[in-house]
Amino acid sequence: MAEKKKTLSRKVVAENRRARFDFDIGEVFEAGIALSGTEVKSLRDGKATVGESYVSAKSGEAILYNSFIPEYLQANRFNHEPRRPRKLLLHMREIAKLWQAVEREGMTVVPLRIFFNEQGRAKVEIAIARGRQAHDKRQALKEKDWARDKQRVMRDRG
């Protein structure tokens, strides 16, 4: 039984790689996501995107908008709508913390990735983020390039 747990790991289904470039990522939260059966099957096939999605609040609930989970091909008329709003499962104090940052500090909440955890449950990693301007993005690229060059020089000198 213990060996089986070691082999199970996080299976990343969709990742928003652009978010780390466009935003300064602050605090990160792991949220459950309310899905239908065909959505879970489609996610297990690994065909979802969260690149242009965002998180908003309605009446004390966190909702994920514009995430794309394609229809499951083997399902018939009971299939799901690909871009429907999906409820995120968070504690009330986590939701309050998210929306305080959004309202007071002008931050935004972006999804970073959708993955299956060790128990096989679909989760969404969301983060409080501040948008970067063009000069901030250029500076981040310079730092990234310098770190890569520094690693290369250190590796070559041995």
ROZALUM-814736 format. One record per residue: chain; x, y, z of N, C-alpha, C in turn; residue in one letter. Coordinates in pm, whole numbers, plus 50000, padded with zeros to 5 digits. Layout:
N
PT / unit / n.u / n.v / n.w / ca.u / ca.v / ca.w / c.u / c.v / c.w / code
PT / A / X / Y / Z / X / Y / Z / X / Y / Z / A
...
//
This chain:
158
PT / unit / n.u / n.v / n.w / ca.u / ca.v / ca.w / c.u / c.v / c.w / code
PT / A / 50082 / 49880 / 50000 / 50000 / 50000 / 50000 / 50087 / 50126 / 50000 / M
PT / A / 50194 / 50125 / 50079 / 50281 / 50243 / 50084 / 50352 / 50264 / 49950 / A
PT / A / 50385 / 50153 / 49881 / 50451 / 50165 / 49752 / 50359 / 50230 / 49649 / E
PT / A / 50232 / 50200 / 49657 / 50135 / 50256 / 49563 / 50125 / 50407 / 49581 / K
PT / A / 50129 / 50454 / 49705 / 50120 / 50598 / 49731 / 50241 / 50671 / 49676 / K
PT / A / 50357 / 50607 / 49678 / 50477 / 50672 / 49628 / 50471 / 50692 / 49478 / K
PT / A / 50408 / 50598 / 49407 / 50403 / 50608 / 49262 / 50304 / 50715 / 49216 / T
PT / A / 50200 / 50740 / 49296 / 50103 / 50843 / 49259 / 50162 / 50980 / 49288 / L
PT / A / 50153 / 51069 / 49191 / 50203 / 51204 / 49212 / 50107 / 51301 / 49144 / S
PT / A / 50142 / 51428 / 49149 / 50058 / 51528 / 49085 / 50069 / 51516 / 48934 / R
PT / A / 49956 / 51498 / 48869 / 49954 / 51493 / 48723 / 49900 / 51627 / 48676 / K
PT / A / 49985 / 51709 / 48618 / 49944 / 51840 / 48570 / 49870 / 51822 / 48439 / V
PT / A / 49748 / 51876 / 48434 / 49664 / 51864 / 48316 / 49677 / 51987 / 48227 / V
PT / A / 49670 / 52105 / 48289 / 49680 / 52230 / 48214 / 49761 / 52329 / 48297 / A
PT / A / 49845 / 52405 / 48228 / 49930 / 52501 / 48298 / 49924 / 52636 / 48228 / E
PT / A / 49916 / 52741 / 48307 / 49915 / 52878 / 48255 / 50055 / 52934 / 48269 / N
PT / A / 50142 / 52900 / 48175 / 50282 / 52942 / 48183 / 50297 / 53091 / 48160 / R
PT / A / 50207 / 53148 / 48086 / 50212 / 53291 / 48055 / 50188 / 53376 / 48181 / R
PT / A / 50116 / 53322 / 48279 / 50083 / 53398 / 48399 / 50207 / 53439 / 48476 / A
PT / A / 50308 / 53353 / 48480 / 50430 / 53385 / 48554 / 50510 / 53496 / 48485 / R
PT / A / 50487 / 53517 / 48356 / 50552 / 53625 / 48283 / 50474 / 53755 / 48293 / F
PT / A / 50342 / 53747 / 48285 / 50257 / 53866 / 48284 / 50229 / 53922 / 48423 / D
PT / A / 50246 / 53842 / 48528 / 50211 / 53883 / 48663 / 50324 / 53855 / 48761 / F
PT / A / 50330 / 53937 / 48867 / 50412 / 53905 / 48983 / 50326 / 53820 / 49074 / D
PT / A / 50362 / 53695 / 49092 / 50280 / 53601 / 49167 / 50302 / 53622 / 49316 / I
PT / A / 50193 / 53635 / 49389 / 50199 / 53650 / 49534 / 50167 / 53518 / 49602 / G
PT / A / 50066 / 53520 / 49685 / 50027 / 53401 / 49760 / 49953 / 53303 / 49670 / E
PT / A / 49983 / 53174 / 49686 / 49925 / 53069 / 49603 / 49831 / 52984 / 49688 / V
PT / A / 49714 / 52950 / 49632 / 49616 / 52867 / 49699 / 49587 / 52744 / 49614 / F
PT / A / 49551 / 52635 / 49681 / 49506 / 52515 / 49613 / 49357 / 52501 / 49638 / E
PT / A / 49279 / 52498 / 49531 / 49134 / 52493 / 49544 / 49080 / 52370 / 49473 / A
PT / A / 48976 / 52313 / 49530 / 48904 / 52208 / 49460 / 48819 / 52271 / 49352 / G
PT / A / 48769 / 52190 / 49262 / 48686 / 52241 / 49153 / 48568 / 52148 / 49135 / I
PT / A / 48449 / 52207 / 49125 / 48326 / 52129 / 49109 / 48310 / 52094 / 48961 / A
PT / A / 48319 / 51965 / 48930 / 48313 / 51918 / 48791 / 48206 / 51813 / 48775 / L
PT / A / 48159 / 51797 / 48652 / 48069 / 51686 / 48620 / 48154 / 51566 / 48576 / S
PT / A / 48091 / 51452 / 48558 / 48165 / 51330 / 48525 / 48238 / 51337 / 48393 / G
PT / A / 48174 / 51393 / 48290 / 48240 / 51400 / 48160 / 48357 / 51499 / 48161 / T
PT / A / 48349 / 51601 / 48247 / 48461 / 51696 / 48259 / 48583 / 51627 / 48319 / E
PT / A / 48561 / 51544 / 48418 / 48672 / 51472 / 48482 / 48737 / 51377 / 48381 / V
PT / A / 48655 / 51307 / 48302 / 48710 / 51215 / 48203 / 48790 / 51289 / 48097 / K
PT / A / 48740 / 51404 / 48057 / 48812 / 51484 / 47959 / 48943 / 51538 / 48017 / S
PT / A / 48942 / 51577 / 48145 / 49065 / 51622 / 48210 / 49167 / 51510 / 48220 / L
PT / A / 49122 / 51389 / 48246 / 49215 / 51276 / 48254 / 49283 / 51250 / 48121 / R
PT / A / 49217 / 51287 / 48011 / 49281 / 51279 / 47879 / 49385 / 51388 / 47861 / D
PT / A / 49384 / 51490 / 47948 / 49485 / 51596 / 47945 / 49464 / 51699 / 47837 / G
PT / A / 49339 / 51736 / 47811 / 49311 / 51829 / 47702 / 49239 / 51953 / 47752 / K
PT / A / 49294 / 52023 / 47848 / 49230 / 52143 / 47900 / 49325 / 52261 / 47888 / A
PT / A / 49269 / 52383 / 47890 / 49351 / 52503 / 47889 / 49298 / 52603 / 47991 / T
PT / A / 49389 / 52674 / 48056 / 49351 / 52779 / 48150 / 49424 / 52909 / 48118 / V
PT / A / 49476 / 52920 / 47996 / 49556 / 53035 / 47958 / 49482 / 53167 / 47966 / G
PT / A / 49358 / 53171 / 47922 / 49283 / 53296 / 47920 / 49174 / 53300 / 48027 / E
PT / A / 49182 / 53215 / 48126 / 49078 / 53211 / 48228 / 49111 / 53303 / 48345 / S
PT / A / 49010 / 53329 / 48426 / 49026 / 53417 / 48542 / 48929 / 53373 / 48651 / Y
PT / A / 48951 / 53423 / 48772 / 48869 / 53388 / 48888 / 48797 / 53513 / 48936 / V
PT / A / 48670 / 53499 / 48968 / 48590 / 53610 / 49019 / 48502 / 53560 / 49132 / S
PT / A / 48437 / 53654 / 49200 / 48353 / 53617 / 49314 / 48209 / 53657 / 49287 / A
PT / A / 48119 / 53571 / 49328 / 47976 / 53600 / 49323 / 47915 / 53548 / 49453 / K
PT / A / 47855 / 53635 / 49528 / 47785 / 53600 / 49652 / 47865 / 53506 / 49742 / S
PT / A / 47991 / 53540 / 49767 / 48072 / 53462 / 49859 / 48129 / 53333 / 49803 / G
PT / A / 48122 / 53312 / 49671 / 48178 / 53193 / 49610 / 48283 / 53234 / 49507 / E
PT / A / 48385 / 53154 / 49494 / 48487 / 53178 / 49392 / 48448 / 53098 / 49268 / A
PT / A / 48447 / 53165 / 49152 / 48407 / 53103 / 49027 / 48521 / 53116 / 48926 / I
PT / A / 48551 / 53007 / 48856 / 48652 / 53005 / 48751 / 48582 / 53024 / 48617 / L
PT / A / 48616 / 53131 / 48547 / 48553 / 53163 / 48419 / 48649 / 53136 / 48304 / Y
PT / A / 48592 / 53099 / 48190 / 48661 / 53091 / 48062 / 48770 / 52985 / 48056 / N
PT / A / 48766 / 52887 / 48144 / 48860 / 52776 / 48130 / 48799 / 52678 / 48030 / S
PT / A / 48882 / 52619 / 47947 / 48833 / 52532 / 47840 / 48861 / 52387 / 47873 / F
PT / A / 48755 / 52310 / 47891 / 48765 / 52165 / 47906 / 48681 / 52108 / 47793 / I
PT / A / 48744 / 52048 / 47691 / 48668 / 52004 / 47574 / 48569 / 51894 / 47609 / P
PT / A / 48469 / 51879 / 47522 / 48370 / 51775 / 47543 / 48436 / 51638 / 47537 / E
PT / A / 48384 / 51545 / 47615 / 48435 / 51408 / 47616 / 48373 / 51336 / 47497 / Y
PT / A / 48456 / 51284 / 47409 / 48406 / 51231 / 47282 / 48317 / 51108 / 47298 / L
PT / A / 48342 / 51025 / 47399 / 48262 / 50904 / 47415 / 48127 / 50930 / 47482 / Q
PT / A / 48107 / 51049 / 47535 / 47979 / 51082 / 47598 / 47878 / 51117 / 47488 / A
PT / A / 47753 / 51098 / 47519 / 47651 / 51131 / 47419 / 47583 / 51261 / 47458 / N
PT / A / 47454 / 51263 / 47469 / 47381 / 51388 / 47495 / 47403 / 51442 / 47635 / R
PT / A / 47468 / 51367 / 47722 / 47491 / 51411 / 47860 / 47624 / 51486 / 47875 / F
PT / A / 47680 / 51530 / 47765 / 47809 / 51598 / 47768 / 47796 / 51736 / 47832 / N
PT / A / 47908 / 51796 / 47866 / 47911 / 51925 / 47934 / 47939 / 52038 / 47835 / H
PT / A / 47918 / 52159 / 47879 / 47951 / 52277 / 47799 / 48100 / 52309 / 47823 / E
PT / A / 48180 / 52327 / 47717 / 48326 / 52340 / 47735 / 48371 / 52462 / 47816 / P
PT / A / 48306 / 52577 / 47804 / 48352 / 52698 / 47873 / 48258 / 52745 / 47983 / R
PT / A / 48191 / 52655 / 48048 / 48097 / 52697 / 48152 / 48171 / 52746 / 48276 / R
PT / A / 48110 / 52836 / 48355 / 48172 / 52878 / 48482 / 48175 / 52761 / 48580 / P
PT / A / 48286 / 52744 / 48649 / 48301 / 52633 / 48743 / 48332 / 52686 / 48882 / R
PT / A / 48261 / 52631 / 48979 / 48276 / 52675 / 49118 / 48405 / 52619 / 49176 / K
PT / A / 48479 / 52706 / 49246 / 48600 / 52664 / 49315 / 48567 / 52640 / 49461 / L
PT / A / 48624 / 52537 / 49518 / 48594 / 52497 / 49655 / 48707 / 52545 / 49747 / L
PT / A / 48678 / 52652 / 49820 / 48773 / 52713 / 49912 / 48705 / 52738 / 50046 / L
PT / A / 48784 / 52754 / 50151 / 48730 / 52794 / 50280 / 48689 / 52941 / 50274 / H
PT / A / 48595 / 52980 / 50357 / 48544 / 53117 / 50355 / 48654 / 53219 / 50386 / M
PT / A / 48745 / 53186 / 50477 / 48850 / 53283 / 50508 / 48949 / 53296 / 50393 / R
PT / A / 48968 / 53190 / 50315 / 49053 / 53200 / 50196 / 48988 / 53289 / 50091 / E
PT / A / 48858 / 53273 / 50072 / 48784 / 53358 / 49978 / 48791 / 53503 / 50023 / I
PT / A / 48774 / 53527 / 50153 / 48781 / 53663 / 50206 / 48919 / 53723 / 50183 / A
PT / A / 49024 / 53645 / 50202 / 49160 / 53693 / 50180 / 49183 / 53729 / 50034 / K
PT / A / 49132 / 53645 / 49943 / 49145 / 53673 / 49801 / 49078 / 53804 / 49763 / L
PT / A / 48957 / 53824 / 49808 / 48881 / 53941 / 49763 / 48922 / 54069 / 49834 / W
PT / A / 48981 / 54057 / 49954 / 49040 / 54176 / 50016 / 49156 / 54226 / 49931 / Q
PT / A / 49239 / 54133 / 49885 / 49353 / 54172 / 49801 / 49306 / 54232 / 49669 / A
PT / A / 49200 / 54179 / 49613 / 49150 / 54230 / 49486 / 49091 / 54370 / 49503 / V
PT / A / 49010 / 54389 / 49606 / 48940 / 54517 / 49623 / 49032 / 54627 / 49675 / E
PT / A / 49114 / 54598 / 49774 / 49193 / 54702 / 49838 / 49324 / 54730 / 49766 / R
PT / A / 49391 / 54627 / 49721 / 49526 / 54644 / 49669 / 49534 / 54641 / 49517 / E
PT / A / 49422 / 54623 / 49449 / 49422 / 54622 / 49304 / 49489 / 54499 / 49243 / G
PT / A / 49492 / 54390 / 49317 / 49551 / 54266 / 49267 / 49447 / 54191 / 49184 / M
PT / A / 49487 / 54083 / 49122 / 49396 / 53999 / 49047 / 49421 / 53853 / 49087 / T
PT / A / 49323 / 53768 / 49062 / 49337 / 53627 / 49096 / 49343 / 53548 / 48965 / V
PT / A / 49454 / 53478 / 48944 / 49474 / 53403 / 48820 / 49494 / 53255 / 48851 / V
PT / A / 49440 / 53168 / 48766 / 49468 / 53025 / 48782 / 49604 / 52993 / 48720 / P
PT / A / 49683 / 52914 / 48790 / 49816 / 52877 / 48741 / 49817 / 52741 / 48674 / L
PT / A / 49746 / 52644 / 48731 / 49743 / 52510 / 48671 / 49625 / 52431 / 48723 / R
PT / A / 49584 / 52333 / 48646 / 49486 / 52233 / 48689 / 49562 / 52101 / 48697 / I
PT / A / 49545 / 52029 / 48806 / 49617 / 51903 / 48824 / 49532 / 51806 / 48905 / F
PT / A / 49573 / 51681 / 48904 / 49514 / 51579 / 48990 / 49612 / 51555 / 49104 / F
PT / A / 49561 / 51560 / 49229 / 49649 / 51541 / 49344 / 49675 / 51392 / 49368 / N
PT / A / 49739 / 51360 / 49478 / 49777 / 51222 / 49508 / 49655 / 51131 / 49525 / E
PT / A / 49543 / 51188 / 49568 / 49421 / 51108 / 49584 / 49341 / 51098 / 49455 / Q
PT / A / 49387 / 51160 / 49349 / 49317 / 51154 / 49221 / 49207 / 51257 / 49206 / G
PT / A / 49207 / 51361 / 49290 / 49104 / 51465 / 49282 / 49156 / 51583 / 49201 / R
PT / A / 49067 / 51640 / 49121 / 49104 / 51754 / 49038 / 49115 / 51879 / 49125 / A
PT / A / 49225 / 51951 / 49111 / 49250 / 52072 / 49188 / 49295 / 52183 / 49093 / K
PT / A / 49275 / 52307 / 49138 / 49322 / 52423 / 49064 / 49414 / 52501 / 49155 / V
PT / A / 49530 / 52539 / 49105 / 49621 / 52623 / 49180 / 49598 / 52767 / 49135 / E
PT / A / 49551 / 52851 / 49228 / 49525 / 52991 / 49195 / 49619 / 53078 / 49277 / I
PT / A / 49642 / 53200 / 49228 / 49735 / 53289 / 49296 / 49685 / 53432 / 49293 / A
PT / A / 49718 / 53505 / 49399 / 49696 / 53649 / 49400 / 49815 / 53709 / 49327 / I
PT / A / 49788 / 53793 / 49226 / 49895 / 53843 / 49142 / 49876 / 53991 / 49112 / A
PT / A / 49989 / 54057 / 49084 / 49987 / 54197 / 49042 / 50039 / 54201 / 48898 / R
PT / A / 49968 / 54270 / 48811 / 50007 / 54277 / 48671 / 50138 / 54350 / 48651 / G
PT / A / 50220 / 54301 / 48560 / 50348 / 54364 / 48527 / 50329 / 54456 / 48408 / R
PT / A / 50406 / 54562 / 48406 / 50408 / 54649 / 48289 / 50522 / 54605 / 48197 / Q
PT / A / 50531 / 54665 / 48079 / 50627 / 54620 / 47978 / 50771 / 54627 / 48029 / A
PT / A / 50808 / 54733 / 48099 / 50946 / 54744 / 48146 / 50976 / 54642 / 48254 / H
PT / A / 50875 / 54605 / 48335 / 50895 / 54500 / 48435 / 50918 / 54365 / 48368 / D
PT / A / 50848 / 54340 / 48258 / 50865 / 54214 / 48186 / 51004 / 54204 / 48126 / K
PT / A / 51053 / 54315 / 48072 / 51188 / 54315 / 48015 / 51292 / 54289 / 48123 / R
PT / A / 51274 / 54351 / 48239 / 51367 / 54330 / 48351 / 51366 / 54184 / 48396 / Q
PT / A / 51248 / 54123 / 48402 / 51237 / 53983 / 48442 / 51310 / 53893 / 48341 / A
PT / A / 51298 / 53925 / 48212 / 51369 / 53847 / 48110 / 51520 / 53861 / 48125 / L
PT / A / 51568 / 53982 / 48153 / 51711 / 54004 / 48173 / 51763 / 53922 / 48290 / K
PT / A / 51688 / 53922 / 48401 / 51730 / 53846 / 48519 / 51731 / 53697 / 48490 / E
PT / A / 51633 / 53649 / 48417 / 51625 / 53507 / 48383 / 51743 / 53467 / 48294 / K
PT / A / 51773 / 53550 / 48193 / 51886 / 53521 / 48105 / 52018 / 53522 / 48181 / D
PT / A / 52034 / 53619 / 48271 / 52158 / 53628 / 48348 / 52173 / 53506 / 48439 / W
PT / A / 52066 / 53460 / 48499 / 52072 / 53342 / 48585 / 52111 / 53219 / 48504 / A
PT / A / 52057 / 53207 / 48383 / 52092 / 53094 / 48296 / 52239 / 53101 / 48255 / R
PT / A / 52287 / 53220 / 48216 / 52428 / 53236 / 48179 / 52521 / 53208 / 48296 / D
PT / A / 52481 / 53252 / 48414 / 52562 / 53230 / 48534 / 52573 / 53080 / 48563 / K
PT / A / 52463 / 53007 / 48548 / 52465 / 52861 / 48569 / 52558 / 52795 / 48467 / Q
PT / A / 52553 / 52841 / 48343 / 52635 / 52783 / 48236 / 52783 / 52805 / 48266 / R
PT / A / 52819 / 52927 / 48309 / 52958 / 52957 / 48341 / 53005 / 52873 / 48459 / V
PT / A / 52924 / 52861 / 48561 / 52962 / 52782 / 48679 / 52977 / 52634 / 48641 / M
PT / A / 52893 / 52584 / 48556 / 52900 / 52443 / 48513 / 53028 / 52418 / 48432 / R
PT / A / 53062 / 52513 / 48344 / 53181 / 52496 / 48260 / 53311 / 52505 / 48339 / D
PT / A / 53313 / 52590 / 48442 / 53435 / 52603 / 48523 / 53454 / 52484 / 48614 / R
PT / A / 53344 / 52417 / 48647 / 53348 / 52294 / 48723 / 53389 / 52313 / 48861 / G
//
